[in-house]
């Protein structure tokens, strides 16, 4: 204010943190748990896909191997 009066309002010293420290830690734990579960889920999905591919290649190999023996 140009008239020289002091304006009463919040100062930097009066500001409180948005989240308490305890909640910040819990937030990190929850985030880490979500990341861990997402990685676990993707690994499980990749393993399942690999198993399906192996079964498919085995069945195709058996079919092709069986046909070549009959000839």
C-alpha positions as CSV (number, residue, x, y, z in Angstrom):
1,X,0.0,0.0,0.0
2,X,1.5,3.4,-1.0
3,X,0.1,5.3,2.0
4,X,2.6,3.6,4.3
5,X,0.0,1.6,6.2
6,X,0.8,-2.0,7.1
7,X,-1.5,-4.5,5.6
8,X,-2.2,-7.4,8.0
9,X,-2.2,-10.7,6.3
10,X,-0.6,-14.0,6.2
11,X,3.2,-14.0,6.2
12,X,5.6,-16.7,5.2
13,X,6.2,-17.5,8.9
14,X,2.4,-18.0,9.5
15,X,2.0,-20.5,6.6
16,X,1.5,-24.1,7.6
17,X,2.5,-27.1,5.5
18,X,-0.2,-28.4,3.2
19,X,0.2,-31.9,4.6
20,X,1.5,-33.0,8.1
21,X,4.7,-34.9,8.1
22,X,3.0,-38.1,9.2
23,X,0.6,-38.1,6.2
24,X,3.5,-37.3,3.8
25,X,5.2,-40.5,4.9
26,X,2.0,-42.6,4.6
27,X,1.5,-41.1,1.1
28,X,5.0,-42.3,0.1
29,X,4.3,-45.8,1.6
30,X,1.0,-46.0,-0.3
31,X,2.7,-44.8,-3.5
32,X,5.5,-47.4,-3.1
33,X,2.9,-50.1,-2.5
34,X,1.0,-49.2,-5.7
35,X,4.3,-49.2,-7.7
36,X,5.3,-52.6,-6.2
37,X,1.9,-54.1,-7.1
38,X,2.0,-52.7,-10.6
39,X,5.4,-54.2,-11.2
40,X,4.3,-57.5,-9.7
41,X,1.2,-57.5,-12.0
42,X,3.2,-56.7,-15.1
43,X,5.7,-59.5,-14.3
44,X,2.9,-62.0,-13.7
45,X,1.3,-61.0,-17.0
46,X,4.6,-61.3,-18.9
47,X,5.2,-64.8,-17.4
48,X,1.7,-65.9,-18.4
49,X,2.2,-64.6,-21.9
50,X,5.6,-66.5,-22.1
51,X,3.9,-69.7,-20.8
52,X,1.2,-69.4,-23.5
53,X,3.8,-68.8,-26.2
54,X,5.8,-71.9,-25.0
55,X,2.7,-74.1,-25.0
56,X,1.8,-72.8,-28.5
57,X,5.3,-73.5,-29.9
58,X,5.2,-77.0,-28.3
59,X,1.9,-77.8,-29.8
60,X,3.0,-76.5,-33.2
61,X,6.2,-78.5,-32.9
62,X,4.3,-81.6,-32.1
63,X,1.9,-81.1,-35.0
64,X,4.7,-80.5,-37.5
65,X,6.9,-83.2,-36.0
66,X,4.0,-85.7,-36.2
67,X,3.3,-84.8,-39.9
68,X,7.0,-85.2,-40.9
69,X,7.1,-88.7,-39.3
70,X,4.0,-89.9,-41.3
71,X,5.6,-88.9,-44.6
